[in-house]
Amino acid sequence: MKSPAQIAAAYEAAGTSKTKLSFSKTFLLGIMAGAFIALGGLGSQIASVCAPDASTARVISSVVFPIGLFMVLVGGAELFTGNCLIIIPVLSKKATVAGMLRNWLIVYLGNMVGGFIIALLANFSHTYSFAGGALAEAVVSTAVAKSNISFAEGLLKGILCNILVCMAVWCSFAAEEAAGKVLTLWLPVMLFIIGGFEHCVANMYFIPAGIIASTVYGVPADGLSIFGFFVTNLIPVTIGNIIGGSLCVGAAYYMAYLKD
C-alpha cells in the first residue's frame, strides 16, 4: 500500500497527464464516466425503492451507488468531481491552470451527455415501471427535491460530497490491486450517499431522469424544471464540489505532502 506522500506523488503525475489528453479522448472518457455514475445512481434507486423507511433506503443506496465510481476508476474514465484533484499538479507547477480548466470544461460537458443518455435509456426502456411504477414516482420525487434546494444548501452539500468523493479517489491510489481499490473507494462514497450530499455529475442523471419520467409515466412533478436543474441545483452544487475537492482535499494534501 502506498503512503500518503506516495499517493500525492502518484496523483501529481496522473493529474498532469489528464491535462494533456486530446479533446476527443477527454470528451469520450467524460461521457463514459457520466454514464457509469448514472448507472450507479439508477441501480441505487432500483435497490432502495421498496425499502420500508428513508434510513434503510439510504443505506441500501449507499451500498449500490459506489459501483459507478468503481467503473470510473478501475475501468478508466474522466469524472469532473474526481478531477478537482488536478489542483495538486497545478500547485506544484507540473500542470497549468489553463490545462486544468480545459479538462474540467470538457469532462463536465461529457459527464452531462453520459448522464442524459442513461436517463433516456432508463425511461424509454421502461426500467422505471419496476414495482408497479413506484420507481418512476421515486425518480420524479428525487428530481423535484433536488431542483428546489436553496443555494446555500446546494453549496454546502456539494462541499461535503466532494470531500468524500475526492477522498475515495485519493484512497484508491493507495491500493495496487483492484480488490484494494474497490474497498478504499467504496467506504467514502457510502458515507456521501448516507449523508444525502449533492454530487453535480450524479444530478446530471437524477434530474433529467425525473423530468423525462414525469412525461413518460405521467407522474406529477410540481416545481420540476430545466431552470431548477441548471440554475437552482447545478450551479451551487458544482461550486461546492470544486471547493470540497480542490481546496479541502487537493490543496490540503499538496500543502501537507508536496510543498517544501
C-alpha positions in Angstrom: 0.0 0.0 0.0 1.3 3.5 -0.9 1.9 6.0 1.9 0.1 9.4 1.7 3.2 11.0 0.4 3.5 8.4 -2.4 -0.2 8.9 -3.2 0.4 12.6 -3.6 3.3 12.0 -6.0 1.3 9.4 -7.9 -1.7 11.7 -8.3 0.6 14.6 -9.3 1.7 12.5 -12.3 -1.8 11.2 -13.1 -3.3 14.7 -12.9 -0.7 16.2 -15.1 -1.4 13.5 -17.8 -5.1 14.3 -17.6 -4.5 17.9 -18.7 -2.6 16.6 -21.8 -5.3 14.3 -23.2 -6.7 15.3 -26.6 -10.2 16.8 -26.7 -11.7 13.7 -28.3 -10.3 11.3 -25.7 -11.2 13.6 -22.8 -14.8 14.1 -24.1 -15.3 10.4 -24.8 -14.0 9.4 -21.4 -16.2 12.1 -19.8 -19.3 10.6 -21.5 -18.3 7.2 -20.2 -17.8 8.5 -16.6 -21.1 10.3 -16.7 -22.8 7.1 -17.9 -21.1 5.0 -15.2 -22.1 7.3 -12.4 -25.7 7.4 -13.8 -25.8 3.6 -13.8 -24.7 3.6 -10.2 -27.5 6.1 -9.4 -30.0 4.1 -11.4 -29.0 0.9 -9.6 -29.3 2.6 -6.2 -32.8 3.8 -7.0 -33.9 0.3 -8.1 -32.4 -1.3 -5.0 -33.9 1.1 -2.5 -37.3 1.9 -3.9 -39.1 -0.7 -1.8 -37.3 0.0 1.4 -39.5 0.3 4.5 -38.2 3.7 5.6 -35.9 6.5 4.5 -32.9 5.5 6.6 -32.9 1.9 5.2 -33.3 3.3 1.7 -30.2 5.4 2.1 -28.1 2.6 3.5 -29.2 0.3 0.6 -28.4 3.1 -1.9 -25.0 3.7 -0.4 -24.0 0.1 -1.0 -25.0 0.1 -4.7 -24.1 3.7 -5.8 -20.3 3.3 -5.5 -20.4 0.8 -8.3 -20.4 3.8 -10.6 -17.2 5.2 -9.2 -15.7 1.7 -9.3 -16.3 1.6 -13.0 -14.8 5.1 -13.5 -11.6 4.4 -11.5 -10.9 0.8 -12.4 -12.4 0.9 -15.9 -10.8 4.2 -16.7 -12.8 7.3 -17.4 -12.8 11.1 -16.7 -15.0 12.3 -13.9 -15.3 16.1 -13.2 -15.6 15.8 -9.4 -12.6 13.5 -9.1 -10.7 15.7 -11.5 -11.0 18.5 -9.0 -7.8 17.0 -7.6 -5.9 18.3 -10.7 -5.3 21.3 -8.5 -2.4 19.2 -7.0 -0.2 19.3 -10.1 -1.2 22.9 -10.8 0.0 24.0 -7.4 3.2 22.0 -7.9 3.7 23.7 -11.3 3.6 20.4 -13.2 0.3 21.4 -14.9 -1.2 24.8 -15.8 -4.4 26.5 -14.7 -5.4 26.7 -18.3 -4.9 22.9 -18.7 -6.9 22.2 -15.6 -9.8 24.4 -16.7 -9.8 22.9 -20.1 -10.0 19.4 -18.7 -12.8 20.4 -16.3 -14.9 22.0 -19.0 -14.6 19.1 -21.5 -15.1 16.5 -18.8 -18.1 18.4 -17.3 -19.9 18.5 -20.7 -19.0 14.9 -21.4 -20.3 13.8 -18.0 -23.6 15.6 -18.7 -24.0 13.9 -22.0 -23.4 10.5 -20.4 -25.9 11.1 -17.6 -28.5 12.3 -20.1 -28.0 9.2 -22.3 -28.7 6.9 -19.3 -31.7 8.9 -18.3 -33.1 8.5 -21.8 -32.4 4.8 -21.9 -33.8 4.1 -18.5 -37.0 6.0 -19.3 -37.7 4.6 -22.8 -36.7 1.0 -21.9 -39.5 1.3 -19.2 -37.0 0.4 -16.5 -38.9 2.8 -14.2 -42.1 0.6 -14.4 -40.4 -1.5 -11.7 -42.5 -2.1 -8.6 -45.8 -1.2 -10.3 -44.5 2.3 -11.2 -43.2 3.1 -7.7 -39.7 3.5 -9.2 -41.0 6.2 -11.6 -42.6 8.1 -8.7 -39.4 7.9 -6.7 -37.3 9.1 -9.6 -39.6 12.1 -10.1 -39.7 12.8 -6.4 -35.9 12.8 -6.2 -35.6 15.2 -9.1 -38.2 17.6 -7.7 -36.4 17.7 -4.3 -33.0 18.3 -6.0 -34.5 21.1 -8.2 -35.8 23.0 -5.2 -32.9 23.3 -2.8 -31.6 26.6 -1.7 -28.3 28.0 -3.0 -26.7 27.6 0.4 -27.9 24.0 0.8 -26.6 23.1 -2.6 -23.2 24.8 -2.0 -22.6 23.2 1.4 -23.9 19.7 0.5 -21.7 20.0 -2.6 -18.6 20.7 -0.5 -19.3 17.8 1.8 -20.0 15.5 -1.1 -16.8 16.1 -2.9 -14.6 16.0 0.1 -15.7 12.4 0.3 -15.6 11.6 -3.4 -12.1 13.0 -3.7 -11.1 11.1 -0.6 -12.4 8.0 -2.4 -10.2 8.8 -5.4 -7.3 9.6 -3.2 -7.5 6.5 -1.2 -7.9 4.3 -4.3 -4.4 5.4 -5.3 -3.1 3.7 -2.2 -4.0 0.3 -3.5 -2.0 -1.7 -6.0 -4.7 -4.3 -6.9 -8.3 -4.0 -8.0 -9.7 -5.5 -4.8 -7.9 -2.9 -2.7 -9.2 -0.1 -4.9 -12.7 -1.4 -4.5 -12.5 -1.4 -0.7 -10.8 2.0 -0.4 -13.2 3.9 -2.8 -16.4 2.2 -1.5 -16.4 3.5 2.0 -16.2 7.3 1.5 -18.8 7.1 -1.3 -21.1 5.1 1.0 -20.8 7.9 3.5 -21.6 10.6 1.0 -24.8 8.8 0.0 -25.9 8.2 3.6 -25.3 11.9 4.3 -27.6 12.9 1.4 -25.0 15.2 -0.1 -25.0 16.7 -3.6 -22.9 15.5 -6.5 -23.2 17.5 -9.7 -22.5 14.6 -12.0 -25.0 12.3 -10.3 -27.5 15.1 -10.6 -26.9 15.2 -14.4 -28.7 11.9 -14.3 -31.1 12.2 -11.4 -32.8 15.5 -12.5 -33.1 14.8 -16.3 -34.4 11.3 -15.5 -37.1 12.8 -13.3 -38.0 15.4 -15.9 -38.4 12.8 -18.6 -40.2 10.3 -16.4 -42.8 12.8 -15.4 -43.9 12.9 -19.0 -43.4 9.3 -19.9 -45.1 7.9 -16.9 -47.5 10.8 -16.2 -46.2 11.4 -12.7 -47.0 14.9 -11.3 -43.8 17.0 -11.0 -44.7 20.4 -9.4 -41.6 22.6 -9.3 -39.5 20.4 -11.7 -38.0 22.4 -14.5 -34.9 23.0 -16.6 -34.3 26.2 -14.7 -34.3 24.2 -11.4 -31.8 21.7 -13.0 -29.2 24.2 -14.2 -29.6 27.2 -12.0 -31.1 26.1 -8.7 -29.1 22.8 -8.5 -26.1 22.5 -10.8 -24.6 26.0 -10.2 -24.3 25.9 -6.4 -23.6 22.2 -6.3 -20.8 22.5 -8.9 -19.2 25.4 -7.0 -19.4 23.4 -3.8 -17.9 20.3 -5.4 -15.0 22.4 -6.7 -14.4 23.9 -3.2 -14.7 20.5 -1.5 -12.5 18.6 -3.9 -9.9 21.2 -4.9 -9.4 23.2 -1.7 -10.5 20.9 1.1 -8.7 17.8 -0.3 -6.4 18.6 -3.2 -4.8 21.8 -1.9 -4.7 20.5 1.7 -2.8 17.4 0.6 -0.5 19.4 -1.6 0.4 21.6 1.4 0.9 18.5 3.6 3.0 16.3 1.3 4.3 18.2 -1.7 5.0 21.8 -0.7 8.5 22.4 0.5 
